[in-house]
Amino acid sequence: MIVRDIELVDAVADLVDNCVDGARRLRPNGSYKKLYAALEVSNLEFRIEDNCGGITADVARNYAFRFGRPKDFPTLEHSIGQFGIGMKRAFFKIGLQFTVESTSPISHFTMTVNVSDWRREPEWEFKFDELIEGEEFLKRSKEFAHPETLVSITDLYPGVAAEFSLENFITRLKEKLAVKHQDSLNKGLQITVNRDPLKSAPATLLRSKLLKPIVENFKLPGKINVRLYAGLSESDPNKAGWYVFCNGRLILEADQTERTGWGETKVTGETSNQRKKTRIPYYHNQFARFRGYVFFDANNAAVLPWTTTKTDVDLNSPAFQATRQRMVLAMRPIIDFLNDLDGERSSEKRSKPLTKAVTSSREGQLATLKISKVFVAPKASPLTISGPTLQRISYQRPTAEISLVRKTLKVRKLQEVGERTFEYYLRAECTK
């Protein structure tokens, strides 16, 4: 049952979450240089090895390999693996036999489990094959000087083995891990898939004296810290939208749906005189430069607005609902600017201050941006009409007749057919 609600690529990502949590425990200052998580994926075996501190025997005994979670179990601050089912769910999703070998600063253990045999046992318990801790571990400390963990899963399910053999799956896995763990990659953690190191460019927004994105920090109940960024970046429909992170793990990527406020009408104000409507259109490619980033951080990861699979936001979360209101309000001035920018580009005016503001701005990493509760951008210059007032003429004629006239006039566009025939009548009948 616990494997039905998660895709294979997300199950693998859960195992990387444990490596990231280990890195956070080992390096609370946030620098993960020289730490790694190495994945080997084939149709015969899945392996993941890391040097991110190891799993202690107590954690393995009381939490990692136990169903349910003790209420008094100490939690890792800012963790992303807090739900307690990610590792076991991944094991059961991938294959019928798994081996875990882990060395921590205070213990060493190995464990091999055949899932088919384990299911037949009256009590579902995982047992150590080898366990070294206490005085014995201290005596052999030189032998276990490097904290690390190795997980091997074999006897893969046929469907899993088939997917693992596909180049397309490996590509999707690399892309997924690079996106989901971009924060850790940018902090120095090396993640490799079949010896290929993953890379992730830090998130950026355009900034200059003329153009400044919205940057807000605020707190929510449950001791949740929120950082919100909204502004412009390169024009790319595939990257436009909102990005939402929980404790550094990406859970929404380039979202362009109602979940993040697109197509929303927000009413603010308590009295009729104060009420104000903020309308956001549904996404279309005119907004391909829009970028929004929201980072939720909390010591207790359980209060964050994510689902247990860590693949979506919890829309019923009060924290997300409160933040979504701010997201809608932040979007409006940026949408207005992009609408004006599109109108400016289609105009024949020489002065184009909005275009100049965009082209003269440079990308700045989010961490370098200064607090600004308003979106700063130049105003669109008023459109002035020079020359005679123009009106549009529209009419329809049979296709065969239009084709004959177009061939006679030696033009391609229907607009040119209308213009040329009008000019002909004007000269022939209206000019003396």
N, C-alpha and C positions, 0 to 999 in steps of 0.2 A: 504493500500500500504506500509506503513512504517514498517509492521511486516513481510513482505514476505522474506526479505533478511537476517533474523537472526533466528538461531535455539533457541529452548526454553531454553536450558541450558545457552546460551549466553545472552538471555534476563534477566535471573535471575542474571547472573554475572554483568550486567549493573546496577542493583539495588545495588549490593555490591560496585560498583564503587563509587556511591554517598556517601556511608558510609566512604570509604577510603578518598574521597575528604574532607568530614567533619572532619575526623581525622587530615588531613594535615592542614586544616584551624585552627583547635583547638590546634594542637601541631606542629607548624612549625619547632621545633627542631628535629623532626623525631622519638621521643619516644612515642609509642602508648600504653604503659602499662595501664591497667585498662579500656581501651576502648574496646567495643565489637560490633559485628553485629550478631544477633541471628536469624536464619531462621527456620521456621516451615513449612514443606511441606507435604501436604496430598491431597487426592482426593476431599476434601471438601473446603479447604482454603489454601491460601498461605499467610504467615505472615513474615515480616522482621522488627526487632526492633533494634535500635542502640542508643548509648549514645555519638555520635560523634559531638555534638554541635547543632543539630537541624537545621530546615529550617526557616529563618526569613520570616515574612509576605511579605516584599518587594521582596525577592527572589521568593517566591511562586507566587506572583501577577505578577511580571514583567518577570519572566524567567522560573521557574520550571514547571508551569502549563499554559504556553503560547506557541502557535505555532509560530515559528520564534524566532529570538534572537535579541534584541536591540543592535545596533552597539556600543552604549555607555555603555553597561552593564559591570561592573567591573568583570574581570576574576580572578579566583584563580590561583596563580602561581603554576606550576607543576601539574595541575589537570589532571585527566584521564577521566572525564565526560564532556569534553568541547563541545561535539557536540550538546548538548541540546535536544536530542530526546530520549536518552537512557531510562529514567524513564517512559516517556509517552508511548514509544514503548513497554516496558515491561508490563505496565498495560494492554494495548490493546491486547497484545499477550496472556495474561494469562486468563483473565476473563471479565465478563460483569459488575461487580460492584467493586469499590474500595473505601476504606476509608483511609485517611491520617490524622494523628494527630501528630503535631509537636510543641515542645517547644524549643525556642532559648533563648539566654540571654536577648532579647528585645521584644519578642512577643510569642503568642500562638495562634494556629488555628486548626480547624478540618474541613474536607471536605469529603463529600460522593458523589460519582458520579455513576449514573446508565448509562452505556455507551449507551444502546439502546435509552433511553430518551434523552440523551445529543446529539445524532446524529440527532434527529428530530428538534432540536432548530435551528432557523435561523442563529444565531451567536454562533459559537463554543467557549463558554467561560466556565471556571470552576468558581464556586462560593463557598465562604466560608459558612459553616454552623455556625461556631463560630469564632470570631476574637477578640483577646484581645491584644492591643498594647498601646503605649503611657502612659498616666497617669494612666489609669486603670490597665495596666500591672504592673506598679511600685507599686501600692497599693496592688496588689495580688502577689508580687514577691516571697513571702515565699511559696505560693501554687505551683509556677512553678520554684522551685529552681534547678531542675535537667534537663538540656537540653537533649532532646531525641526525637526520631522520631519513629512512629509506622505506618506501612503500612499493610493493610489487603485487600486481593483480594478474592472475593467470586464469586458464580455463574460461576464457571470455565467452559471453553469450554470443550466439551466431550473428545476431543483428549488430551487436557492438563491434565484433571482429570485422564485419563487412564495412561498417562506417569508418573504423580506424584505418582501414586499408585504402580509403578514398583520399586522393590528393585534395579534393574540394573540402572535405571535413577538416583536414590538417590546416588548410588555409583559413577556414572559418574559426577554428580554435585559436590560431595565432591572433587573428584580428580581434576576437572576443576578449582574450586575455590582455592584449595590449590596450584595449579601450577600458575594460573594467578596472584594470590595475595601473592605469596611467599615472596616478598619484604616487604609487610606490616605485614605479619605474623611474619617474622623474626624481625620486629621492635616492636613487642609486641601486635599488634591488635589481639583480640580473635574473630575468626569466628566459629560459630557453625551451624550445620545442624541437625535438630531434636535432639538437645542437645548434639550432638557428636562434640567435638572440633577438628578443622582441624589442621594439623601439616605440616610443611615444613622444610626440612633440607636446610641450606644455601649452595649455590653453592661453589664448591671447585675445585682446580687443584693441581696436584702433583708438589711438589717442594723439592729441596735439593741443596747441593753445586754442584752436577753434573747435575741437571735438573731444568731449570727455564723457566716458560711460558712467552709468549709475553704479555706485559701489556702496553697499550698506552692510553693516554688522548689527545684529540684534539678538536678543535672547527670548526664549519661549519657556513656558512651564515644563518641568522635568529636567531643568538645567541643560537645555538644548541651545547650543550656539549656532547661529545661522549667518552665513555670508552669502550675499546676493550680488551678482554682477549682471548688467544688461547693457548691450551696446552693439557695435558693428564690427564685422570682420570681412574676410574675402567673400565675394559673391559665389556661393556654392549651395545649390538647393539640397544636396545630400548632407550638408553639415549644419544647415540653418535650424534654429529651434532652441529648445531648452535642454540643458544637461543637469541632472540631479544626482548628487553624491550623498551617501551616508557613511560617515567615518572614513572618507577617502575612497570608497568603492562606488563606481558609477552604476546607478540603477535605471536611469533614463538617459537615452542618447538621442540628441537632435530631435526631440519630441515636437511634433507639429499638430498635436491633437487638442481636443477640449480638456484633456487631463491637466494641461499646463496653461489653460486660459485662452487658447485660440477659439474664436467665435463666442467669446464671453461678453455679457453685459453686466457691469458692476455698478451698483447704486450705492453711493455714500451720502452721509448727512442724515441727521435725525429729523429735521423739520422740512416743510415744503420749500422754504427759502434756501435751505442749505443743501437740499438733495441735488446730487450731480451724477449723471450717467457716464460711465466710461465703457465704450464699445470697442471690442477688438474683433477685426474681421477674421474669417477662417484663413488659414495659411495658403498663400500661393507664391509663385516664384518671384514676384515683385519684392518679397521680403527675404530674398536669399542671403542678404548680408546680416540678418538679425542673429545675434547669439545671446543666450542667457544661461547663467550658471548659478546653481544653488548648492551650497555645501551645508549639510546638517552634521553637526558633531556633538557627541555626548559621551560622558564616561560610561553610562549605562546604555549599551547599544539597543536594548529592548524597547526603549522609548522612542526610537527613531521611526520615521514614517516609511518603512519598507516591509515587503511581504517576506514570509519565511524562506522563499526561494531566492530572495534578493535580486529578483528580475523585474520588479515593478514597485511603484509607490502604493502605499495604502491610502486610498482616496478618503477613507473615513477617519484618518488620523487628524486630530485637532491641530497638530503641529503643521501638517501639510496644508490643511484648509486655511489656516492663518497666513501661511507663507504664500499660498496661491493668490490671495487677495493682493498682496504686495507685488507679486509677479505681474498681475494684470495691470496694476497702476504703473508699473515700471515700463511696460510694453508700449503704452499709448503714445508718449512723445516720440519714441523711436519709430513706431509705425507711421506717425505723421511725417516725420523727417523722410522716411523712405518713399512715401507717397509723393512728397514735394520733389524729392530727388528724381523720381521717375518722370514727373511732369517737366522738370527743368531740362532733362536730357532730350525730351521730345520737342522742346521749344527751339525757336531760331534765335533766341537772344544770345548775344556774345558773352554777357556777364552771367556766370554760373557759379555762384558762391558755394552752393552745396557740393557740387562736383569737386570744386577746388579743395574744400575742407576734407573730403574723403581721400582724394588722391595725394594730398600733402601730409596725411596722418601716417603714423607708423604703428605696427603691432607692438603692444606691451604686455608682458606676462601679468597674469592676474595679481600675483603677489606684490607687484611693483605699483599697482594702481592706487591712487589716493581716494579717500572717502569722498563721495559726492552723491547727495540724495536726489539730485536732478540731472537730467541728460542735457549736456551743454552742446549746442550746435548753432550755426548761423541760421538766420531766418531766410526763407525764400524771397527773392526780389519780386516785386509785383510785376505781373505780365502786362506789358503795354502793346497795344495793337497799332501798327503803323500801316498807312495805305488805306485803300477802300475797305468797307465792311464786306465780309464774304458770307455767302449762304450756300448751303448744299442742295443739289438737285439729285433726285433719285427716281428712276423709273425702270421698268422691265420690258424686255422685248424677246421674241422667240430666239432660241440659241442659234438656229441656222442663219437668221438675218444678222445677228451680231457677228457671227463668224465671217460672213461675207463682207460686212463693213470693216471689220478689223483687218482682213486680208487686203482690202482695197486701200486702207489708210497705212498699211505696213506697220502696225503697232501690235504690242503683245497684251498690255493690260487693259482691262475693261474700263478703268478710270480714264485712260487715254482715249478710248473710243468715245466716251461721253464728252470729254473736253474738246476733242477735234470736231465732232459733229456740231457742238454748240458754237464753236468759233466759226465754222463754215456758215451756219445760218446767220450769225451775227454780221459777218462780212457781206454775205449775199443779200440779205433782206433788211438789215437795220442800218447799214452805213451808206450814206449818200455820197 
